[in-house]
Amino acid sequence: MQSLQEKASEWSGVAAGDAFAIDDGNVFQVLGGSTQPFVDLSTNFYNRVYEDEEEWFRQIFAGSKKEDAIRNQYEFLVQRMGGPQLFSQRRGHPALIARHRPFPTQNQNDEFFQAHCILPCCWE
């Protein structure tokens, strides 16, 4: 039976070793040691999510307040990129797979998510 980590690697196409390469640097410090870039990125991202024209996609997030989603994401990103442990202090271990288990994940959703939300918000 595959571990959750192996499934994540298989589904994402990213080897586990490559996924954890982020641990070798400190992106938080490279970006000036401020939470603001992560707040801006997360705000832009979730504005796109909550305003998306596709009803089925918006419904995935209907049970979450946008402000909470923004805070959870930017605190997680700050922590993961080498900054203070904001997410863990407030919510405990990130446990991403377990936290996202209730959400429908299919290749269609993942591709839509990346094409319409993740990639565009990184260049605005």
CYANA upper distance limits for C-alpha pairs under 8 A (distance plus 0.5 A):
  2 GLN  CA      6 GLU  CA      6.42
  2 GLN  CA      7 LYS  CA      6.89
  3 SER  CA      7 LYS  CA      6.82
  4 LEU  CA      8 ALA  CA      6.59
  4 LEU  CA     97 ILE  CA      8.07
  5 GLN  CA      9 SER  CA      6.74
  5 GLN  CA     16 ALA  CA      7.72
  6 GLU  CA     10 GLU  CA      6.61
  6 GLU  CA     16 ALA  CA      8.04
  7 LYS  CA     11 TRP  CA      6.47
  8 ALA  CA     12 SER  CA      6.41
  9 SER  CA     13 GLY  CA      6.07
  9 SER  CA     14 VAL  CA      5.60
  9 SER  CA     15 ALA  CA      5.80
  9 SER  CA     16 ALA  CA      6.40
 10 GLU  CA     14 VAL  CA      7.61
 10 GLU  CA     15 ALA  CA      8.23
 14 VAL  CA     18 ASP  CA      6.94
 14 VAL  CA     19 ALA  CA      6.80
 15 ALA  CA     19 ALA  CA      6.73
 16 ALA  CA     20 PHE  CA      6.86
 17 GLY  CA     21 ALA  CA      6.85
 21 ALA  CA     25 GLY  CA      8.43
 22 ILE  CA     26 ASN  CA      8.15
 22 ILE  CA     81 MET  CA      7.60
 23 ASP  CA     81 MET  CA      8.19
 23 ASP  CA     82 GLY  CA      8.31
 25 GLY  CA     82 GLY  CA      8.15
 26 ASN  CA     30 VAL  CA      6.98
 26 ASN  CA     81 MET  CA      6.37
 26 ASN  CA     82 GLY  CA      5.38
 26 ASN  CA     83 GLY  CA      8.29
 27 VAL  CA     31 LEU  CA      6.64
 27 VAL  CA     81 MET  CA      5.61
 27 VAL  CA     82 GLY  CA      6.78
 28 PHE  CA     32 GLY  CA      7.18
 28 PHE  CA     33 GLY  CA      5.73
 28 PHE  CA     34 SER  CA      7.54
 28 PHE  CA     35 THR  CA      8.40
 28 PHE  CA     78 VAL  CA      6.98
 28 PHE  CA     81 MET  CA      5.76
 28 PHE  CA     82 GLY  CA      5.80
 28 PHE  CA     83 GLY  CA      5.91
 29 GLN  CA     33 GLY  CA      4.90
 29 GLN  CA     34 SER  CA      8.27
 29 GLN  CA     82 GLY  CA      7.78
 29 GLN  CA     83 GLY  CA      7.92
 31 LEU  CA     37 PRO  CA      7.94
 33 GLY  CA     83 GLY  CA      7.65
 35 THR  CA     39 VAL  CA      6.72
 35 THR  CA     74 TYR  CA      8.15
 35 THR  CA     78 VAL  CA      6.94
 36 GLN  CA     40 ASP  CA      6.51
 37 PRO  CA     41 LEU  CA      6.62
 38 PHE  CA     42 SER  CA      6.48
 38 PHE  CA     74 TYR  CA      5.63
 38 PHE  CA     75 GLU  CA      8.44
 38 PHE  CA     77 LEU  CA      7.19
 38 PHE  CA     78 VAL  CA      7.09
 39 VAL  CA     43 THR  CA      6.44
 39 VAL  CA     70 ILE  CA      7.80
 39 VAL  CA     71 ARG  CA      8.07
 39 VAL  CA     74 TYR  CA      5.85
 40 ASP  CA     44 ASN  CA      6.57
 41 LEU  CA     45 PHE  CA      6.55
 41 LEU  CA     74 TYR  CA      8.28
 41 LEU  CA    121 CYS  CA      7.35
 41 LEU  CA    122 CYS  CA      7.40
 42 SER  CA     46 TYR  CA      6.59
 42 SER  CA     70 ILE  CA      5.85
 42 SER  CA     71 ARG  CA      8.32
 42 SER  CA     73 GLN  CA      6.70
 42 SER  CA     74 TYR  CA      6.19
 43 THR  CA     47 ASN  CA      6.46
 43 THR  CA     70 ILE  CA      6.22
 44 ASN  CA     48 ARG  CA      6.90
 44 ASN  CA    121 CYS  CA      6.45
 45 PHE  CA     49 VAL  CA      6.90
 45 PHE  CA    117 CYS  CA      6.41
 45 PHE  CA    118 ILE  CA      6.97
 45 PHE  CA    121 CYS  CA      6.18
 46 TYR  CA     50 TYR  CA      6.46
 46 TYR  CA     66 LYS  CA      7.20
 46 TYR  CA     69 ALA  CA      7.83
 46 TYR  CA     70 ILE  CA      6.93
 47 ASN  CA     51 GLU  CA      6.49
 47 ASN  CA     66 LYS  CA      8.42
 48 ARG  CA     52 ASP  CA      6.23
 48 ARG  CA    116 HIS  CA      8.36
 48 ARG  CA    117 CYS  CA      6.48
 48 ARG  CA    121 CYS  CA      8.47
 49 VAL  CA     57 PHE  CA      8.27
 49 VAL  CA     58 ARG  CA      7.00
 49 VAL  CA    117 CYS  CA      7.02
 50 TYR  CA     58 ARG  CA      6.37
 50 TYR  CA     61 PHE  CA      8.04
 50 TYR  CA     66 LYS  CA      7.76
 51 GLU  CA     58 ARG  CA      8.09
 52 ASP  CA     57 PHE  CA      7.89
 52 ASP  CA     58 ARG  CA      7.00
 53 GLU  CA     58 ARG  CA      8.48
 54 GLU  CA     58 ARG  CA      6.96
 55 GLU  CA     59 GLN  CA      6.60
 56 TRP  CA     60 ILE  CA      7.39
 57 PHE  CA     61 PHE  CA      8.09
 57 PHE  CA    109 ASN  CA      8.12
 58 ARG  CA     62 ALA  CA      6.85
 59 GLN  CA     63 GLY  CA      8.43
 60 ILE  CA    103 PHE  CA      7.08
 60 ILE  CA    104 PRO  CA      7.79
 64 SER  CA     68 ASP  CA      7.43
 64 SER  CA     69 ALA  CA      7.14
 65 LYS  CA     69 ALA  CA      6.82
 66 LYS  CA     70 ILE  CA      6.63
 67 GLU  CA     71 ARG  CA      6.71
 68 ASP  CA     72 ASN  CA      6.51
 69 ALA  CA     73 GLN  CA      6.59
 70 ILE  CA     74 TYR  CA      6.62
 71 ARG  CA     75 GLU  CA      6.42
 72 ASN  CA     76 PHE  CA      6.54
 72 ASN  CA     87 PHE  CA      7.23
 73 GLN  CA     77 LEU  CA      6.56
 74 TYR  CA     78 VAL  CA      6.49
 75 GLU  CA     79 GLN  CA      6.69
 75 GLU  CA     85 GLN  CA      8.27
 75 GLU  CA     86 LEU  CA      5.82
 75 GLU  CA     87 PHE  CA      5.38
 76 PHE  CA     80 ARG  CA      6.49
 76 PHE  CA     86 LEU  CA      7.60
 76 PHE  CA     87 PHE  CA      5.63
 76 PHE  CA     88 SER  CA      8.43
 76 PHE  CA     94 PRO  CA      7.91
 77 LEU  CA     81 MET  CA      6.34
 78 VAL  CA     82 GLY  CA      7.01
 78 VAL  CA     83 GLY  CA      5.54
 78 VAL  CA     84 PRO  CA      7.22
 78 VAL  CA     85 GLN  CA      8.11
 78 VAL  CA     86 LEU  CA      7.89
 79 GLN  CA     83 GLY  CA      5.32
 79 GLN  CA     84 PRO  CA      5.93
 79 GLN  CA     85 GLN  CA      5.37
 79 GLN  CA     86 LEU  CA      6.72
 79 GLN  CA     87 PHE  CA      7.16
 85 GLN  CA     89 GLN  CA      6.58
 86 LEU  CA     90 ARG  CA      6.92
 87 PHE  CA     91 ARG  CA      6.22
 87 PHE  CA     92 GLY  CA      7.45
 87 PHE  CA     93 HIS  CA      8.41
 87 PHE  CA     94 PRO  CA      7.67
 88 SER  CA     92 GLY  CA      4.67
 88 SER  CA     93 HIS  CA      5.77
 88 SER  CA     94 PRO  CA      6.94
 94 PRO  CA     99 ARG  CA      8.19
 95 ALA  CA     99 ARG  CA      6.58
 96 LEU  CA    100 HIS  CA      6.53
 97 ILE  CA    101 ARG  CA      6.47
104 PRO  CA    109 ASN  CA      8.35
105 THR  CA    109 ASN  CA      6.67
105 THR  CA    110 ASP  CA      7.28
106 GLN  CA    110 ASP  CA      6.73
107 ASN  CA    111 GLU  CA      6.48
108 GLN  CA    112 PHE  CA      6.59
109 ASN  CA    113 PHE  CA      6.43
110 ASP  CA    114 GLN  CA      6.71
111 GLU  CA    115 ALA  CA      6.52
112 PHE  CA    116 HIS  CA      6.34
112 PHE  CA    117 CYS  CA      8.26
113 PHE  CA    117 CYS  CA      5.95
113 PHE  CA    118 ILE  CA      7.01
114 GLN  CA    118 ILE  CA      5.29
114 GLN  CA    119 LEU  CA      6.36
115 ALA  CA    119 LEU  CA      6.49
115 ALA  CA    120 PRO  CA      7.83
116 HIS  CA    120 PRO  CA      7.01
117 CYS  CA    121 CYS  CA      6.60
118 ILE  CA    122 CYS  CA      7.12
119 LEU  CA    123 TRP  CA      7.77
120 PRO  CA    124 GLU  CA      7.24
